[in-house]
Amino acid sequence: MKSTASVDVTAPLRELPEDGYVYSTAWKMLTSDIDRQQQLRLDAVARYIQEVGAEQLIDAGFEHVHPHWIVQRTVIDVLTPMTWPSAITFRRWCSAISLRWCTMRVRLDSPDGGRIETEGFWINMNKETLTPSLMEEGFFNKLATTTDEHRLKWRAWLPGPVPPDAEALPFALRDTDIDIFDHVTNTAYWHGIHEVTARHPHVASAPYRAVVEYRRPIALRDEVTIRHRADGDLVRCWFCVGDEVHAAGLVTRLER
């Protein structure tokens, strides 16, 4: 399996810890979140894990202390697809942390054996200055109970420029794609990933991994083009405004 990244983009995610603060919740899969095969879509997974994160903030008692977060990278491993109708159980915990950001794992399970693993690199933001903000000590200590890595540093998984032979695909934005920071919301990028995998369907066959990594914001009036290139069981893509890459994506088959 080939990779142009400087890290192993197929490395397994950290396992569910035996103790510490693991938040659990559950709800039914929605019909608005399934594809033509009645399987849960990637953009739905991104929305679900965002909602689980919001629930965990409330459960921890810090929803008014740290209400604003942005996700720098999201990893979704579809190990066994989830098919409607079904309920989903979510478990969310911290896999690494620093004073201003953390990686949060969410595991999704369904009664019929469906399983999706995710990890997001989340940054605690000051909405007024649009800069990373220190976590309150009590919140930091609560999250840190599930990891020994307390000096997390950012490391890009998907560096590098767009190759000249990448194909181009227009990507129209809608007003509903914009978040409270006036930028394209995290889940909107996953609609773009679906557009790419529709052209390379062989890579989106379980088990597979999909990654979106953000470099700079996209605004509503920006004209976005998705450049994409397939290489065997791996597809890379780039969300571009003009010649600038604002986000990068990757979809790759995983070994069983």
N, C-alpha and C positions, 0 to 999 in steps of 0.2 A: 504494500500500500504506500503510495507516494504522498509526500507532504512538502510544501515549500515554506512552511513556518519554521521558526527557530526553536520551537518546543514540540514535544510529542502531542499532537492534537488529538490522538486517540487514547491517551493515557486514561485509565479508569478513574472515576470520581471517588471521593472518600466515602467510606461505608457509614451506615447509620450507627451512631454511637450507642453504647450500652447504657449510659447514664447522662445526666445533664439536662439542660432545658431544650427539649424537643417538643415543638408545638404540633398538635394533631387536630385535624378537622375533616369533614367529609361533606359532599353534596352530590346530586345527580348530574350526569352529563347532559348538556343542553343540545337540543336538535339543531340550534343555530350554529353550533361549533363543530359539526361533523362534515366530512367530505363526501364525495359520491359513493365511496365504499362504506359509508357510515362509520368511519374511523375519526377519532379526535384529531383535529388539525393542529399544526404547530403554533399558529397565532392564538388559538384557544388555550393551548398549554401556557403560552406567555401571559395571557390575561389571568388564567387561573392562579399561577404562582405569584403574580402581583397581588391578587386579592388575598391569597393566603398570607402574604407578607403584611398586608394591612391588618388582617385579623390578628396576627401575632403581635403587632405593635399594641393593639388594644388589650390583648391578653396580658402582655408584659406591663401595661400601664404607662406607656411612653408615647401614645399617639399624639399628644399635644406638645411633647418635648422634642420629638424628632419626626415631624410629619412629612418632610420632603426628602426624597431619595431619587437618585438617578442610577440606572444600571449601565455599567461600562461594557460588560460582556455577559451574554447569556449562552449557556450550553444546554442543549436538549438531547438526551439519549433516548430514542424510541427503541426499547429492547423487545417488547411485545406490544403491538398496537392495542389501543382501547376502542372497543366497538359499542355503538349505541344499540339498545338501551343498557345503561349500566350506572352504578354509583362509583365514585372515586374517593379513596381515602388519601389524604395528604399528610405528610410529616415534614416539618421544616426545622432546620437547625443550622447553626453556624459552623463552617468547616475551617475558617481561618479569619483572623481579625487584626486590625490595627486601630489607631485612635480615631480615624476619620472614615474608614471603610471596612468592609468585610465581604467574605464570600459566604453566600447562604445556599445551602442545599435544600431541594424539595424533592421528595420521592412520591410518586403517584402510583397507586395500586388499585386494581379493580377486581371484583370477585371472580371473574372468569380467567384470571391469570395475566391480565394486562399490566404492563409495568413501564413507567417512564421515569428516568432519572434526570434531574436538572441541577445546574449550579449557576448562580448569578454573582457578578462582582458589583456590589452595591456601594454607593458613595452617599454619605450623609451630607445634605446640602443646606446652606444658608440661602433661603429664597431671595433675600434682599441683595446680597452681594454676589450670588451665583458662584460661590466658592465652597469647597469642602469644609465641613464644620466638625469640631470635636464632639464625640459622643459623651453624654453624661455618664459619670462613673458607674452608677448603679446599673445602667443599661449595658454598658461595656461588660461589666462583671457577669451579668446574667447570660449574655451571649457566649462569653468566653468559657462557660462550663462544658462546652462540647468540643473544644479544640485546645491543643497545646501550642498552636501557632499563633502568637500574639503580636508579631511584627510583620504582618502581611505587606508585601510590596507589589505594585502593579508591574506586570510583564505582559506585553502584547503577544497574543498568539498568532495574529494574522498580519504581520508587517509586510512591507514591500509595495512596489508600484503595480499598476495595471499592465498586464502584458499587452503588446501591440496587437496580438491576434484575437483578443477577447471580443466576443459578440456583444452587440448593444441592444438593450431593451428599454423602451420608455416606461417610466413609472409615475403615473399621475397621483397627485396628492389631493386630499379632501380636507375640508375644514374640521371634520371629525377626527382627523389624524393628529391634531395639535393638542399638546398637554399644557399644564399650568405655567410652564416655563416658555411658552410660545414656540416650542420646538416639536418636531415630529415625535410622537409617542413611541415608546419601545415596541409595542405590539404591532405597529404599522409596518415595521421593517419585515416582520415575518410574513406579511402578505407578499412582499417582494420575494422572499425565499420560496414561497409556494409557486410564484410565477416562474422562477428559475427551475425548480424541480419538475415542473410540468414539461419542461423542455429536455430534462435529463432524468426521466422517471426511474431509471435503474438504480440510482443512488439512494432514493428515498424508499428503500425496501428494508424492513426490519431484519436484523438490528442495524441502526444507523445513528450517526451523530450529526446534529446541526448546530452551528455556532454563528452568532452575530456579535460583532465587536465594533464599538463606536469610536470615531476619531474627532469629529466636530459636529455641531448641531446642523440640522436641516430645518429651514423655515418654510412656511406654507407656500410662499410665492416662488420658491426655488424650483428650477426645472431639473428634475432628477432623471438620470439614466442609470440603469443597472447594466454593468458590464459583467459578462460571465464566460467561464472557460472550463471545459471538462477535461479530465485526465484520468482515464480508467474509472475506478470506483470513487473518485474524488472530484467534486465541482467547487470551484471558488467563484465568488462574485464580489462586486464592488459597487456601492451606491455613490454615484458621482454627481457633482454639481459643476458643470463645465469640465475642466480637467482635474479638479480636486476630488479626492476620495474622502467622503464623509463617514462611511461605515464600510466594513468588510464582512463577508459571510463565507461559510464553508459548510458543505454537506458531504459526508463520507460514510461509506459502509463500514461497519464494525465486524470483526471476526467473531464468530459464534463460539 
